[in-house]
Every structure is written in structure tokens, then in C-alpha cells.
Amino acid sequence: LGLCDDFHSSIPDHLIRKNLRKLRDTKEVAPKIAILLSTGSLSPIHLMHIEILEKAKKFLENCNYHVVGGFVSPSSEVYVGPKMKKIGFSGFTPQHRLNMARLITKDSDWITASSWETEQPIFVDFPQVYQIFNLVLKKLIVSNPFDLFYVCGSDHAPYLQNSINAIVVTRPGSDANKYESGNISVVLEQTLNISSTAIRGLMREKQDTTDYFHDLEKLVGSSIAHYIIDKRIRVEFSHY
């Protein structure tokens, strides 16, 4: 599973180290350090993916944590490829999905994109991804104890396991509270109503219209809207 000695390129820790140095410089007492992780197809990644990480960070800060880093990790093509093939769509290659994750996080001072999953020749499910990130980060950041939290929306909540720390961010009125137990916390917050499925639908319906860029921008941000158009990523399928 690619567990070699050098993880800096696939699981970059530069922002974590920077924020830990900043924390030490301020001499602020932070009894608990947290790092966040979110995975998924990300076909494409969008503004709500980032929003739920921000909401989870705020929740943990209210629980006396200092969040020093976060990762978005696009899943392996071994998983995403067949899933997209079922709906007749193959527009977002692994490199496209990773590039977009990098674009949407490029101005963040704490969230970065990881290429580790996209580099794997097999599908690694999220509980194992969590354990690998936890292990790798402990090796990279030896002198700083931390808690790793997996962050997801309510659609992912049924698959969570108490063996990992997890935060489910969902809108008020959701029934996700029933999943709250042990290491799993549920945060009820108003969030953007965006899905990758809806974006692919918009791409199919609007890709040749004059307002295509602006419609995309509202969902994925300016940099990814430009990327999709510049790379001529098109949607040609009968359903989504």
C-alpha cells in the first residue's frame, strides 16, 4: 500500500508543521491538537466539501482543540472508475480529480490535497485510509501528539466505525444524530446544498451555454470552473 519512508509528496505535512510552529511561537496553551481527513470520489470536488471541513474545525475548536491541518484525499481510480463507468461518465481522470483538489485548497492555510489514494493500485476503503494517515502522520510529526478526525456528510454516516474518530456534518433536521456514539460526533449546521451528482448534471445540461462558467463557479469556485472549461472536460451520458 505504498508505505515507504518518504510520504512528504503524497501526504504533505508542510501546513501542519507551519501551524505547529505558529502555535509554539504564540505560547498558546493547546492541550489537544487535531488533524482532519476527508475522502471520496470528488468527481468533482466542490465548495461543500471544503465547507464541512471548516464546520468540523469550528466544532473541534469549541471543544478545546487546536486544528493544525486537514486533508482532502480523492479515492483510487480502482473504486471511482467503475462507479463512473456505470453512469457512462469518464471525464474526471485521477489526475483531474487531484488537480482540482489542489486548486480548491491552494489558498487555505490549513487544508491541503493528498495524492496517496490516487497513487494506489488497489482500492483502500476509508477506515484503512484513516489508519494509514494516522500512522504516517505520527511518523512525520513525531514530537506532537494529535487526534485524527475523519470528516464526512450524513450520507457517509451509516458506514462509520467506532474504531476511528469521526465528525458528521449535516443540516438540522437530519436523522444523523442516531449515528452519534463513542468516537462519532454529529454537527448540525446549515451547509451549502451541493453534490457532485448535481454538478455533473449541470455540466451535461449547460456545457454549451453562455452562463456555463458562472453556474459552475457557484458550485465549485472560480479556479475549478476555469479548470473544467480549460481542460474541455465534457459530460456525455444518458443519466447521472
N, C-alpha and C positions, 0 to 999 in steps of 0.2 A: 504493500500500500504506500510505497514511496516514503517510508520512514527512514530517511537518511539523516546525516548530521547537519546539513545546511537547509534550513526552512525559510531563510530570510526573504527569498524571492516569492515563494508560494504562500507563505503566511507572514506577511510583512509586519514587523513589530515597531517600526520607527515612530509612529504616533504614540504608541503605548509608552515607549521609553521617553519620548519628549514630554508627555503629560506626567509621568512619574517624576522626572527631573523638576518640572514646574511645581509639582506638589511638594517636593522636598525643599525647593527654594523658598516657598511661601511659609514653610514650617507649620503648615496647617495640619492639625491632628485629624487623620482619616483612618479610623480603626479598621475599616473594611474597604478593600479595593475590588472593583468589579470590571469584567470584560464581557461584552455581549457578542453573540453569534446568531446570524440568521442565514438560512439556506433556502434553496428552492430552485425551480426551473428558471425563473427570472427571464421569461420569454414574452415580453421584455420586462426588465426591472422598471419600477415606476415610483412616483412620489410617495405612495402609501407605504412601500417597503421601507423607505427611509423614515417616514413619519412614525411607524410603530417602534422603530429603534429609539427615536427621540422620546417617545412617550414612556418606553421602558426605562430609559436613562433617568428621566424625571422621577419616576416611581422609586427607583433604587436610591436616588439622592435623598428622597424623603424618608428613606429607611436607613439613612446614615451611611450610605455607600458613597465612594468617590469613583465614578466611572472613568477609566483612563483609556478605553479603546473599544472598538466594535468592528465586526467583520460582516460583510455580505459575501456569501460563497455560492456562486452558481453551481448547480448539480452537474454530475457527469453526463456526457452525451449518451452513455450506455442506457441511462434512465430517460433523459429528455428526448432523445432521437425517436425511439419507438412511440413515445407518448404523442409527439407532434405528428409523426407519420400517420397515426390513426385518424387524425383530422385533416390529413393531406397537406400539412404545412411544414416546410423545412427552411424557412427564411433566416432564422436566427441560429447560426453556427455557434459552436462553443466559443470561438474567438469573438464573435459579435456579442454574445451574452457577457463575456468577461470584459470586453472593451466598454460596454455600456455601464457595467457595474463600476468600472474605474472612473468613467465620466461623471456619473451621478454623485460620486463621493469625492471627487478631486478637490473640492473646496472645503471639505469637512476637516475640522481639527481633531477628530477622534474616530471617524468611521473610515475604513479602507476596504478594498476588494481583495479577496483571496482567490488565487488560481488553483489551489490544491485539488479541489474536487474535479475541476475540468481536466486536470492532468492525469486522472486515474483511469486505468484501462478497464476497471470494473465499477459497478455502482456501489457506493458506500452509503448506507442509509444514515439518516441524521443522528440517531443515538451514537453510532460509531464515529461519525464525523465529530460530534461533540467530544467524545472521549479522546480522539486523536488530537484535536485542537488543545484540549486541556493538558495533555501530556507534552505536546510540543511547546506550548507557551510556558509551561513550568521549566522546561529546559532552556528556553530563550531568556526568561526573566527569573533567574534563579533566586535572587535575593528579595523578591517581593511576593509574598503570599497574596492570592487573589481568589475570587469566586467567578467561575464562568457561568453565564446565563444564556440559555437558548431562548430566542425571541421569535414568536410567531403570531398569526391571527387565529381566530376561533375555528377556522376550517381545519387547522392542523391539530387542534387541542385533543381530539379523540386518540391520537397516535402517541401522545406524550407518555413518558415513563417516569416514575418517581426516582429512578436512578440518576436523573440529571436535574440540575436547576433549570427551571423554565418560567418564562413570563408570557402569558397570553394577553395580547392587547385587542380589545374588542369593543364594539359600540354598546352603550346602555340598552338594555332590553334583550341582549343576547342570553342564551341559556348556558354560556361557557362557564358560569360560576360552579356548575356541577363538577367541573374538572379540577377545581381548586383543592389541593390536598398535598400534604408533605412538602416537597420542594417546588410545587407548581403554584404560581401566583397568577391571579386574573386581574387585569387592569381594565376598568370600564371607562372608556374615553371616547369622545366624538372623534372620528377619523374620516379621512377622505374616502369617498366611495369609488374606489378604482380597482380594477382587476386586469391582469394580463389578457384574459379571455376577451374582455370588452375592448381592450386596445387592439388586439388582432382583428376584432370585428370592425372597429373604426378604420383600421388600415385597409381592410377589404372594401369597405363602402366609400371611403373618402380619398383614397390614394391618388386619384386623378383630378381632384377638385382644388380650387384656388385657396380654400381655407384649411387645407390639409395640415400645413405646418402648425397653425395656431390651435387647431383641435388637438393635435398630438402634444404640443407644448404644455397644454393644461394638465395633461396626464403624466407626462414623463419628464418635463422640463425642457429647456431650450437646447442644451447640449445633445441630449439623446434624440430629440426631434430632428435636429440637424444631421445627426449620425445616420438615422434611419433613411432620411431622404438622400444624403450624400452617397451612401453605400447602395442606394437603389434597392433596398430590402422591400420586396413586394409580397403581397398575400394573394394567392390564387388557390382557393379551395371552396368547396360547396357548403361547408358548415364549420362552425367554430364553437 
